[in-house]
Amino acid sequence: MASRRLTLGPATLSVPRWEAPRILIHGITRSASPLDRDLILRFQDERFQVFLVGHFAMWFGAGVLLPMFQYIWLQRSFWFLVLGGISALHSVAIVVAIRLAAQQKYQQSIALVCIGNWIGVLVVVYVSPPTLAVMAIMALLPASFAEPYLRWQRGLVYAGMTGVCLMLAGALARFIPPNDAVRHATQWVETSFVVFGLGITGLNLMAIVWHNAAALRTSQVHLAERAVELAASRTRLSTAADQERRRIERDLHDGAQQHLVALSVLIQLARNADRDGYQPLLTEAADLVDTAIAEIRRLAHGIYPPLLLSGGLTEALPTLGAHAAIPVRLDLQNIGRYPSATEAALYYCCSEALQNAAKHGGPGTAVSITGGADGRTLRLVIADTGPGFDHATAGIGLTNMADRLSAIGGQLVIDTAPGRGTRIVATVDIPDPSALPAT
């Protein structure tokens, strides 16, 4: 089964946000299936913007351009201007909602679209009751494509409000008599609007519901794969932890313990020595104490770097780069403090990447570490100028890096090929700052 944590290929996570909708549409048209898993999982935020653009096209086309065409060429009725004005205001609201969605303000974006949509639907039905069938489907669209981006409590509120809007629209169509503009409108205009409007809005609603259902199925498959991967990752991490414990035990036995045993012997000898003989023994014992302390500090540093504990990634990574065997350039922006598990995973990923670059890079290899946080994710990019490698030769070090990130819900993407260096992108979701403990 392919690993979703360790991706060997183009580092698409670094795609600029404004390019994502274009890549999404291109991927849908070129993919073997428009419901390809990568498209569904990677572009959930951008899909919402694409849905909003489609919603804007329907309101602007049928709500602004068509009434203006009727007003100019068929009948100069005040109600056509009302329809065009209301639809134009809602189109502007959708444009604002698209901007809010681009800033990840989905709650505000959805609220703005839904409220504007309800008002627009009721006004259109009031002016033209025969459009009830079309506008009923139009009323369902925002709630249908907004569902994956809402908490279930707010989703129920929006569903209930949509039901109320539909009942009011039905009452308006049933009890409000048609105005003069509708009674005297050309029959083919009304018929074409209802027929084509039903087809377009119905297909749009079906596509959104189908896509949401496919996303749910994809998420279920993805979760099942993740469960299998996490089980294998836990096994590897447990094995690595056992090996690390045995290494620490061996280092303690062969290093600090031997110094302490020698120290005990010297103290015993000094106790039994005469007045002229104990002073050199105590001097040697003091040296052994210093050596044992240095050995224990070395072991403790290998377990968890003190700078990482006290200063986080912004202090630990520069020290790591300064002690690397190859030149390292760092560019860290907007990086603060994060949970210790997150900081440790990213630190050791950088450490492993630097070791690999120094070991396999050859003369003249340099590394750049670029890091940044955008409010939702923390990303580190480690790029070297080495010879690169074939994907099939990925070693245990890369697997360990992927396991570390997988354990905290992160993802590792590796872009490399023989002759063009290696680029590693480690991405981790950032928790809500209010949920972090005080430091």
C-alpha positions as CSV (number, residue, x, y, z in Angstrom):
1,M,0.0,0.0,0.0
2,A,1.4,3.4,-0.9
3,S,2.5,5.6,1.9
4,R,0.6,8.9,2.3
5,R,3.1,10.2,4.8
6,L,6.2,9.8,2.7
7,T,5.6,11.2,-0.8
8,L,8.4,10.9,-3.3
9,G,7.6,13.4,-6.0
10,P,6.9,17.0,-6.7
11,A,6.5,19.0,-3.5
12,T,3.0,20.3,-4.3
13,L,2.4,21.4,-0.8
14,S,4.5,24.5,-1.6
15,V,2.1,25.6,-4.4
16,P,1.1,29.3,-3.9
17,R,-2.4,29.6,-2.6
18,W,-3.6,31.8,-5.6
19,E,-2.4,29.0,-8.0
20,A,-4.4,26.3,-6.3
21,P,-7.8,26.8,-7.9
22,R,-6.2,26.8,-11.4
23,I,-4.3,23.6,-10.6
24,L,-7.5,22.1,-9.2
25,I,-9.5,22.8,-12.4
26,H,-6.6,21.6,-14.5
27,G,-6.3,18.4,-12.4
28,I,-10.0,17.7,-12.8
29,T,-10.0,18.1,-16.6
30,R,-6.8,16.0,-17.0
31,S,-7.4,13.4,-14.2
32,A,-8.7,10.0,-15.0
33,S,-11.4,10.8,-12.5
34,P,-12.7,14.2,-11.4
35,L,-13.0,12.6,-7.9
36,D,-9.3,11.7,-7.7
37,R,-8.3,11.3,-4.1
38,D,-5.4,13.7,-4.3
39,L,-7.7,16.4,-5.7
40,I,-10.2,15.8,-2.9
41,L,-7.7,15.7,-0.1
42,R,-5.3,18.4,-1.1
43,F,-7.6,21.1,-2.4
44,Q,-10.5,21.1,0.1
45,D,-10.2,24.8,0.8
46,E,-9.8,25.7,-2.9
47,R,-12.9,23.6,-3.9
48,F,-15.0,25.9,-1.7
49,Q,-13.7,28.9,-3.7
50,V,-14.5,27.1,-7.0
51,F,-18.1,26.5,-5.8
52,L,-18.5,30.1,-4.9
53,V,-17.3,31.2,-8.3
54,G,-19.9,28.9,-9.9
55,H,-22.6,30.3,-7.6
56,F,-21.6,33.9,-8.6
57,A,-21.8,33.0,-12.3
58,M,-25.4,31.7,-11.9
59,W,-26.6,34.8,-9.9
60,F,-24.8,37.3,-12.2
61,G,-25.8,35.6,-15.4
62,A,-29.5,34.8,-14.6
63,G,-30.1,37.5,-12.0
64,V,-28.3,40.5,-13.5
65,L,-27.7,40.0,-17.2
66,L,-31.1,38.4,-18.1
67,P,-33.3,41.0,-16.3
68,M,-31.2,43.8,-17.9
69,F,-31.7,42.2,-21.3
70,Q,-35.5,42.0,-20.7
71,Y,-35.6,45.6,-19.5
72,I,-33.7,47.0,-22.5
73,W,-35.1,44.8,-25.3
74,L,-38.5,43.5,-24.1
75,Q,-40.3,45.6,-21.5
76,R,-39.1,48.6,-19.4
77,S,-40.6,47.4,-16.1
78,F,-39.5,48.6,-12.7
79,W,-39.5,45.0,-11.5
80,F,-36.7,44.0,-13.9
81,L,-34.6,46.6,-12.3
82,V,-35.4,45.3,-8.8
83,L,-34.4,41.8,-9.9
84,G,-31.2,43.1,-11.4
85,G,-30.4,45.2,-8.4
86,I,-31.0,42.5,-5.8
87,S,-29.0,40.0,-7.9
88,A,-26.1,42.5,-8.3
89,L,-26.0,43.1,-4.6
90,H,-25.8,39.4,-3.9
91,S,-23.2,39.0,-6.6
92,V,-21.1,41.6,-4.8
93,A,-21.7,39.7,-1.5
94,I,-20.4,36.5,-3.2
95,V,-17.3,38.3,-4.4
96,V,-16.7,39.4,-0.8
97,A,-17.3,35.9,0.4
98,I,-14.7,34.6,-2.1
99,R,-12.2,37.0,-0.6
100,L,-13.1,35.8,2.9
101,A,-12.6,32.2,1.9
102,A,-9.2,33.0,0.5
103,Q,-8.3,34.2,4.0
104,Q,-9.7,31.0,5.6
105,K,-12.6,32.9,7.2
106,Y,-15.1,30.2,6.2
107,Q,-17.7,30.9,8.8
108,Q,-18.1,34.5,7.8
109,S,-18.0,33.6,4.1
110,I,-20.7,31.0,4.4
111,A,-22.9,33.2,6.6
112,L,-22.7,36.0,4.0
113,V,-23.5,33.8,1.1
114,C,-26.4,32.0,2.8
115,I,-28.0,35.2,4.1
116,G,-27.7,36.9,0.7
117,N,-29.0,33.8,-1.1
118,W,-32.1,33.6,1.1
119,I,-32.9,37.2,0.6
120,G,-32.3,37.0,-3.2
121,V,-34.5,33.9,-3.5
122,L,-37.4,35.4,-1.7
123,V,-37.2,38.7,-3.7
124,V,-37.0,36.8,-7.0
125,V,-40.0,34.6,-6.1
126,Y,-42.0,37.6,-4.9
127,V,-41.4,39.4,-8.2
128,S,-41.8,36.3,-10.4
129,P,-43.7,33.4,-8.8
130,P,-43.2,31.1,-11.8
131,T,-39.5,30.9,-11.0
132,L,-40.2,29.1,-7.7
133,A,-38.9,25.7,-8.9
134,V,-35.6,27.2,-10.0
135,M,-35.1,29.4,-6.9
136,A,-36.0,26.4,-4.6
137,I,-32.9,24.6,-5.9
138,M,-30.9,27.8,-5.8
139,A,-31.8,28.1,-2.1
140,L,-30.3,24.6,-1.4
141,L,-26.9,25.3,-3.1
142,P,-25.0,27.2,-0.4
143,A,-25.9,24.8,2.4
144,S,-25.0,21.8,0.2
145,F,-21.5,22.9,-0.8
146,A,-20.8,24.6,2.6
147,E,-21.5,21.4,4.7
148,P,-17.9,20.1,4.8
149,Y,-16.7,23.5,6.2
150,L,-19.2,23.9,9.0
151,R,-19.5,22.5,12.5
152,W,-22.6,20.3,12.6
153,Q,-24.4,22.6,15.0
154,R,-24.2,25.6,12.6
155,G,-24.9,23.3,9.7
156,L,-28.2,22.4,11.4
157,V,-29.0,26.1,11.8
158,Y,-28.3,26.8,8.1
159,A,-30.4,23.7,7.1
160,G,-33.3,24.9,9.2
161,M,-33.1,28.5,7.9
162,T,-33.0,27.1,4.3
163,G,-36.2,25.1,5.1
164,V,-37.9,28.3,6.4
165,C,-36.8,30.1,3.2
166,L,-38.3,27.4,1.0
167,M,-41.6,27.6,2.9
168,L,-41.8,31.3,2.6
169,A,-40.9,31.1,-1.1
170,G,-43.7,28.6,-1.6
171,A,-46.2,30.8,0.3
172,L,-45.2,33.8,-1.8
173,A,-45.6,31.9,-5.0
174,R,-49.0,30.6,-3.9
175,F,-50.6,33.6,-2.4
176,I,-48.9,36.7,-4.0
177,P,-50.5,37.5,-7.4
178,P,-48.1,38.0,-10.3
179,N,-47.2,41.6,-11.1
180,D,-47.7,43.3,-14.4
181,A,-44.1,42.6,-15.6
182,V,-44.7,38.8,-15.2
183,R,-48.2,38.8,-16.7
184,H,-47.1,40.7,-19.8
185,A,-43.6,39.1,-20.2
186,T,-42.9,37.1,-23.3
187,Q,-43.8,33.5,-22.8
188,W,-40.6,32.1,-24.3
189,V,-38.5,34.1,-21.9
190,E,-40.2,32.7,-18.9
191,T,-40.2,29.2,-20.3
192,S,-36.6,29.2,-21.3
193,F,-35.6,30.6,-17.9
194,V,-37.5,27.9,-16.0
195,V,-36.4,25.0,-18.3
196,F,-32.8,25.9,-18.6
197,G,-32.6,27.2,-15.0
198,L,-33.9,23.9,-13.6
199,G,-31.4,21.9,-15.7
200,I,-28.4,24.0,-14.7
201,T,-29.2,24.4,-11.0
202,G,-30.2,20.8,-10.7
203,L,-27.1,19.5,-12.3
204,N,-25.0,21.9,-10.1
205,L,-26.7,20.6,-7.0
206,M,-26.2,17.0,-8.0
207,A,-22.6,17.6,-8.8
208,I,-22.0,19.1,-5.4
209,V,-23.8,16.4,-3.5
210,W,-22.0,13.7,-5.5
211,H,-18.7,15.4,-4.9
212,N,-19.3,15.6,-1.1
213,A,-20.3,12.0,-1.0
214,A,-17.2,11.0,-2.9
215,A,-15.1,13.2,-0.5
216,L,-16.7,11.3,2.4
217,R,-15.9,7.9,0.9
218,T,-12.4,9.1,0.1
219,S,-11.9,10.3,3.6
220,Q,-13.0,6.9,4.9
221,V,-10.5,5.1,2.7
222,H,-7.8,7.6,3.7
223,L,-8.6,7.0,7.4
224,A,-8.4,3.3,6.9
225,E,-5.0,3.6,5.2
226,R,-3.8,6.0,7.9
227,A,-4.8,3.5,10.6
228,V,-2.7,0.8,8.9
229,E,0.2,3.2,8.4
230,L,0.0,4.4,12.0
231,A,0.0,0.8,13.3
232,A,3.2,0.1,11.2
233,S,4.7,3.4,12.3
234,R,4.0,2.6,16.0
235,T,5.8,-0.7,15.5
236,R,8.8,0.9,13.9
237,L,8.9,3.7,16.6
238,S,8.6,1.1,19.4
239,T,11.5,-0.8,17.8
240,A,13.5,2.3,17.4
241,A,12.8,3.3,21.0
242,D,13.9,-0.1,22.3
243,Q,17.1,0.3,20.3
244,E,17.6,3.8,21.6
245,R,17.1,2.6,25.2
246,R,19.7,-0.1,24.7
247,R,22.1,2.4,23.2
248,I,21.7,4.7,26.1
249,E,22.1,1.8,28.5
250,R,25.3,0.8,26.7
251,D,26.6,4.3,26.7
252,L,25.9,4.7,30.4
253,H,27.5,1.4,31.1
254,D,30.6,2.0,29.0
255,G,31.0,5.7,29.8
256,A,29.5,7.4,32.8
257,Q,29.2,4.2,34.9
258,Q,32.9,3.3,34.3
259,H,33.9,6.8,35.4
260,L,31.8,6.5,38.6
261,V,33.2,3.1,39.4
262,A,36.7,4.5,39.0
263,L,35.7,7.4,41.1
264,S,34.5,5.1,43.9
265,V,37.8,3.2,43.8
266,L,39.8,6.4,44.0
267,I,37.8,7.7,47.0
268,Q,38.3,4.3,48.7
269,L,42.1,4.6,48.1
270,A,42.2,8.2,49.3
271,R,40.4,7.1,52.5
272,N,43.0,4.5,53.2
273,A,46.0,6.6,52.1
274,D,48.3,8.5,54.4
275,R,48.5,12.2,54.7
276,D,50.9,12.7,51.8
277,G,49.2,10.2,49.4
278,Y,45.5,11.2,49.4
279,Q,45.8,14.6,47.8
280,P,46.8,13.4,44.3
281,L,44.0,10.8,44.5
282,L,41.4,13.4,45.3
283,T,42.7,15.6,42.4
284,E,42.2,12.6,40.0
285,A,38.8,11.9,41.5
286,A,37.7,15.5,40.8
287,D,38.8,15.1,37.2
288,L,36.7,11.9,37.0
289,V,33.7,13.8,38.3
290,D,34.1,16.4,35.6
291,T,34.5,13.7,33.0
292,A,31.3,11.9,34.2
293,I,29.3,15.1,34.2
294,A,30.4,15.9,30.6
295,E,29.5,12.3,29.6
296,I,26.0,12.5,31.1
297,R,25.4,15.9,29.5
298,R,26.4,14.5,26.1
299,L,23.9,11.7,26.6
300,A,21.2,14.1,27.7
301,H,21.8,16.4,24.8
302,G,21.3,13.4,22.4
303,I,18.0,12.6,24.0
304,Y,16.5,16.2,23.8
305,P,18.6,19.3,23.0
306,P,18.4,21.8,25.8
307,L,18.1,24.7,23.4
308,L,15.1,23.2,21.9
309,L,13.5,23.0,25.3
310,S,14.3,26.5,26.3
311,G,14.1,28.4,23.0
312,G,12.3,26.3,20.5
313,L,13.1,25.9,16.9
314,T,14.3,29.5,16.4
315,E,17.2,28.8,18.8
316,A,17.9,25.1,18.3
317,L,18.0,25.1,14.5
318,P,20.7,27.8,14.1
319,T,22.9,25.8,16.6
320,L,22.2,22.6,14.7
321,G,23.2,24.3,11.5
322,A,26.3,25.8,13.0
323,H,27.6,22.4,14.1
324,A,26.8,20.7,10.8
325,A,29.6,19.3,8.6
326,I,28.4,21.4,5.6
327,P,27.4,25.0,5.1
328,V,23.8,25.7,6.2
329,R,21.8,28.8,5.4
330,L,18.6,29.4,7.5
331,D,15.6,31.6,6.8
332,L,13.0,31.2,9.6
333,Q,10.0,33.5,9.6
334,N,6.9,33.7,11.9
335,I,8.0,30.7,13.8
336,G,7.0,30.7,17.5
337,R,6.7,28.1,20.2
338,Y,4.7,24.9,19.6
339,P,4.1,21.6,21.5
340,S,7.3,19.8,22.4
341,A,6.4,16.8,20.2
342,T,6.0,19.1,17.1
343,E,9.3,20.9,17.8
344,A,11.2,17.7,18.4
345,A,9.8,16.0,15.3
346,L,10.8,18.9,13.0
347,Y,14.2,19.3,14.8
348,Y,15.2,15.7,14.3
349,C,13.9,15.8,10.7
350,C,16.3,18.7,10.0
351,S,19.1,16.8,11.8
352,E,18.5,13.7,9.8
353,A,18.4,15.7,6.5
354,L,21.7,17.5,7.4
355,Q,23.3,14.2,8.2
356,N,22.2,12.7,4.9
357,A,23.4,15.7,2.9
358,A,26.8,15.6,4.6
359,K,27.1,11.9,4.1
360,H,25.9,11.6,0.5
361,G,26.3,15.1,-0.8
362,G,29.9,15.2,-1.7
363,P,32.3,18.2,-1.8
364,G,30.7,21.6,-2.3
365,T,27.2,20.5,-1.0
366,A,25.3,23.3,0.8
367,V,21.9,23.2,2.6
368,S,19.2,25.8,3.0
369,I,16.5,25.5,5.7
370,T,13.5,27.7,5.1
371,G,10.7,27.8,7.7
372,G,7.5,29.7,8.1
373,A,4.0,29.5,9.6
374,D,0.8,30.9,7.9
375,G,-1.6,30.6,10.8
376,R,-2.7,27.1,10.1
377,T,0.4,25.1,9.2
378,L,4.0,25.1,10.1
379,R,6.4,24.2,7.2
380,L,10.1,23.5,7.0
381,V,11.8,23.1,3.7
382,I,15.3,21.6,3.7
383,A,17.0,21.8,0.3
384,D,20.5,20.7,-0.6
385,T,22.7,21.0,-3.7
386,G,23.9,17.4,-3.6
387,P,23.6,14.8,-6.3
388,G,20.1,13.7,-5.3
389,F,19.0,10.0,-5.4
390,D,16.6,7.6,-7.0
391,H,13.3,7.3,-5.2
392,A,13.7,3.5,-5.0
393,T,16.8,3.9,-2.9
394,A,15.1,5.8,0.0
395,G,16.7,4.5,3.2
396,I,15.6,4.0,6.8
397,G,16.5,7.6,7.7
398,L,13.7,9.0,5.5
399,T,11.3,6.4,6.8
400,N,12.1,7.5,10.4
401,M,11.5,11.1,9.4
402,A,8.1,10.2,7.9
403,D,7.3,8.2,11.0
404,R,8.1,11.1,13.3
405,L,5.9,13.5,11.4
406,S,3.1,10.9,11.0
407,A,3.0,10.4,14.8
408,I,2.0,14.1,15.2
409,G,-0.3,14.2,12.1
410,G,2.2,15.8,9.8
411,Q,3.3,15.0,6.3
412,L,6.7,14.6,4.6
413,V,7.2,15.4,0.9
414,I,10.5,14.6,-0.9
415,D,11.3,16.0,-4.3
416,T,14.6,14.5,-5.7
417,A,16.1,12.9,-8.7
418,P,19.7,11.9,-9.6
419,G,21.7,15.0,-10.5
420,R,19.4,17.7,-9.2
421,G,19.6,17.8,-5.4
422,T,17.0,17.0,-2.8
423,R,14.2,19.1,-1.4
424,I,12.3,17.9,1.7
425,V,9.1,19.6,2.8
426,A,7.9,18.9,6.4
427,T,4.4,20.2,7.1
428,V,2.5,20.1,10.4
429,D,-0.8,21.6,11.4
430,I,-0.6,24.3,14.0
431,P,-3.0,23.9,17.0
432,D,-5.1,26.8,18.3
433,P,-2.7,29.0,20.3
434,S,-5.2,29.3,23.1
435,A,-5.0,25.6,23.6
436,L,-1.2,25.6,24.2
437,P,0.2,25.6,27.7
438,A,1.8,28.7,28.9
439,T,5.6,28.7,28.5
